[in-house]
Amino acid sequence: MKLLDGFSVIICCYNSEKRLPNTLAHLAKQTFSGEWELIIVDNNCTDNTVTVAQNEWKKYNHRVALRIISETQPGLSHARRAGILNAKYKYAIFCDDDNWLNENYLKIAYEIMESHPDVGLLGGQSKEVCEIEPPEWFDKVKHNYAIGKQADKSGYLKNRLILWGAGLVIRTHILANIYRNNINHLLEDRKGKKLSSGGDSEISFWFNFANYRLFYEEMLFFYHFIPAERLKYDYYISLIKEFEQANKIIYPYRSVIVISKYGLFRRVFVLFKISTKLLLSIFYPINKTLKEKYVNDLMCILPFIRSKVIKKILKQKNKIFLISNSHAKIS
């Protein structure tokens, strides 16, 4: 199916009836004069999400059509996949049910994507809107809630390999082709009340494999609504624990991308450097996070000690590269 010029705005929902009204109100104010559609993905909702979405959107008598699709397999990654595979337009936006997009969001995103054909993913910045007064510790950790800036200035991302899923702008056909060729997530995003994460990071890695660039635009702005229950310290601790679990997959992805850019001389140098640091860590303990990165880097350089995860990622990388260069479906 040939994709049309414009946007598919995808809102993945699991019991979103309380959050949707404000999200839809902001979407109704978009100044973009081009064509776009609004897709609500019902991911096993047990409340009145669908009815609320339909009734709220009717209030605005908007020219843009609202489509409801269903994804019975639980989890945000599955819902996003369903949204992308049903999208009619060449650009897609993952607007979470708690994202309030600035009125110029689509307009700015369209201009950037049109003028930068090498950009596969585009992200912006956000500011929190908290349901209650946030605790003192929140300001120091709010980046873990996808709040703040994703880079120091607008432009291509250089040292950062990922963009948030919140408000993410996507070149639709690339991600759709990846999904249609049965490339599946190794990471599991939010599923019901489970705070598992990393699926959006994985999408960023896939676009790296496809040789598309990531771009940050500070004028691309949205508010991120944070409900009271997410401001409890127990919630934050659970969130961090899930991040740590996701890192077991994210670190190998990172290593595959970084190491693949090295030439032979650089690889030999890195091999010597990492091996030395790991040996020294026996006597001088290093940060656990840093040690995990070193181990994964080492596994990328030495084929005979590669983990199962790295082997899977390398297969993904090769297949995605072929897909993106052939523009054809590869079984």
N, C-alpha and C positions, 0 to 999 in steps of 0.2 A: 504494500500500500504506500502510495506516494504521500509524504507528509506535506501539509499545507503551511503557508507562511503565517506565523503567529505563535501563540503560547498555549500550552496545556498546563493549567495550574492544578496540581494534584494535592488533595488534602486526605491523608490517611487517618482513618478514625477508628478508635476503640472506645466506646462509651464517651463520646465527645459533646453530648447535648448541652452541657453547661458552658463549654469553651467556644463553641462554634459561632454564636451570635456576633461577638466582637470581631472575630476573624473574618467573617463574611461581610460585616459592615465596612471594614477597611478595604476589602477587595472590591466592593461595590463602588468605591471612590476612585478607582484607577483611572488615570488620564490617558492611558495608551489608546490610540485611535485605531490600531490594527485589530486583526481578528484574534480571539482567544476563547477558550472554553474552561469551564470549571468542573473538575472531576472529584467526586467524593467517593473514596474507597471504604466501603463498609466491611471492616475486618472483624467479623463476629460480634458486632455490637449487641448488647442485651438491653439497652435503654432506647430512648426515642431519637437517636442521632439522625437517622434518615428523615424522619418527619420534621424535626427541627430545621434541618438543612433546607428542605424543600419550602417550608413555610417562611423561613427567614429570607431566603433568596427571592421569593415571590414579592416580598414587601418592597423591593427596590425596582421592580418592573424592568429589570436589566436586559439589555440587548443580548448579553452573553448567556448561552445555554448552560444549564446545570445537568450533569450526567451522574447517575448513581451506578456504581459497579460493585460487585460483591467479590470478596476474596475470603474463602472459608479457612484457608490455612493460616493459623494465627502467627502474628509477628509482623513488625514494621517492615522488614526487608521484603517479605512476601507481598505485603500491601503495596509497597512502592513498585515492585516488579509488575504487579497487575496494572497499576496506574500507567506506567511507561508503555506497556504492551498494548494498552487501549488508547494511548494518546494519538490525536489526529494532527498535531502541529509539530513543527520542526524544533521548537524549543519547549522545554518543560521546566516547571518550578515545583520543588517540594516545599509547599507551604504547610508547616505543621499546624495542628488545630489550635495552637497557642501562639502563633506568629501573626502579628498585625503589620502587614506590609505598608510601607509608606505609599502615598498615592501615586508617586512617580516610579514605583519599583519596576513595573513591566516596561515602561517607556525607556528608562535608563538601561535596563538589561538588554532590551532589543537593540539599542544603538551600539552597545559594546560587542554583543555577539555578532552583529552584522559587520562591524568594522574590524573584527579580529577572528578570521576564519580558522586560525590555529588554536583557538581557545575552546576547550571541551566543557570545562566547568567554570562557573563564575559565582563568587560569594561576596557578601557584604558584611556590614557591622550591625550590631543590635544593642539595645538598651533594655534593661529590665523594667517591668511593671509588676510589683509584688502585691499580692492580695493583702498581706499584712506587713507591718514594719519588719524588714529583714534583720536577722541577728547580726551581731558585730562581726562574726567570722565570714559572713557571706561575701563581702566586698573583695576579700583576698582570694576567693575560690570561684568567683562567678564565671570565669572562663570555662569551667567544667560544665556549666549550664548553657553553653553556647551563647555567652553574653560578652560583648566588647568588640574590639577590633581583631581582625585575623591577620593583619600585617601592619607595618609602620606607615606605609603609604600605598596609594593605588598603583596597580600595575601587575605584571606577571609575578607569580610567586617564585622565589629563588631557593630559599632555604627551607621552605615549608612544603610538605608533600601532600597535605590533605586540606579539605575545606569542610565546614560543617554541613550536615544534611539540612539543617534549618535554613530556609530561604534559598536553597541551592538552585542555581540555574544550570540547565543541562542541555547539551546538544543531543536531542532525543534519539536520532537514528543510531548513534554509537552505542548507547546503553541498551537500546532495543535489540540490536544485532547480537550483543553479548548474551543477553537473556535467551534469545531465540536459538542460539547455538549451545544451549544447555550448560552454560558456565554458571555455576551456583555459588552462593555466598559460603565462605568458610566461617564467617562470623554471623552471629545471630543478633539482630537488633531487638528493640523492645518487644516483649510478648506479654500481653495482659499487664499484670502488675510487676512482672519481672523486669529488672532494669538492665538487662544485657544490652551491650552496645557494640559499635564498631562497624556496622554495615555501611554507614556513610563514608567512613575512612576507606573501606574496601573499594567503594565505587571510585574514589579519588585515585587509588592505586591502579585500578583498571584503566582509567583514562591516561595515566602515565604509561602503561603498557602499550596503549594504542597510539602513543606519540602525540597526544593532544596536551596542550598546556593549561595550567590553572591560573585564574586571574582574580584579583581582589579589587573591588571598587568601593571606596569609603562612602560614596554618595548613595550606594545601594543600602538602604536603611530599613530596619523593622524593629518594632517593639516585641519583646518576648515576655509573655505573661507567665508569672511564677505563682502557682497556687500555694496556699498556706502549708499544705502537707509536704510540699517539696522544700520547705524552708526549715524543716526539722533536722536536727543534727544526725539522727539515726538514718534518715533518708540519704543524706549526703555520704555517710560512711558506706551505706549499701551501694551507692552509685560508684564510689571510688573502688570498691571491691570488684565490681563488674568491669571497670576500666582495666584493672590489673589482670583479670581473666582475658579480656580482649587483647591485651598487649602480647599474650603468648602467640597470637596470630599476626598482630600488627608489626611487631619487631621483625619477623621473617620477611613480611612484605617489604618493609623499609629496606632491609638488607639487600634483597634481590634488586630493588630499584637502584640503590646507591652503588652497589658493587658492579652492576652491569654497565655503569658509565665509566668505570676505570679501565685503562689500558693495561697491557701486560706488566710493564714496569711498576705502575702504581699498585697493581694487585700484589706483586711480590713484596713491595714496601709495606703495604697494609698487613699482609700475612705475617711478616716479621714483627711489625709493631704490635699487632693484637696478640700474637703468641707470647711475646715478651711480657705484656701487661697481664695476661692470664697466669703466667708462671709466677710473676711477682705478687699476684693477688693471693697466692698460697700463704705468703708471709705478711703481706700488707693488705688486709681485706678492703675491697672496694664496694661501692654502692651496688645493691642488687640489680637495679635497673640498668646500670652501665655494664655490669657483667653479662646480663642477658643479651644486650646489644652486641657485645664483643663476640659472644658464642655464636650468635646468628650470622654475624659478618664472616666469621671463620668458616661456618658451614656453607656459605655461598661460594667461598673461594675454593674450598677443597671438596670436589664432587664425591669422594669416597666416604665422607662423614655427613652427608646431607640428611637432614631429618625428613620424615614423611611430609611434614607441612611444607617445607621448602621445595620438595619435589612436586607437590601439588601446585604450588604457586608458580614454579617454573613452567609447568605444563599450561597453566592458565595464561602466562605471559606469552608463550609462543603462539597459542591459539588466538588470543586477542590481537596480537600483532598481525597474524594472517588475515583475520576477519577485517580489521581496519584498513588493510592495504588491498584486499581483493574486492571489497564492497559487494561480496556475495555470501550467501549462506554456506557455512562450512559445517559438515556433520561431525 
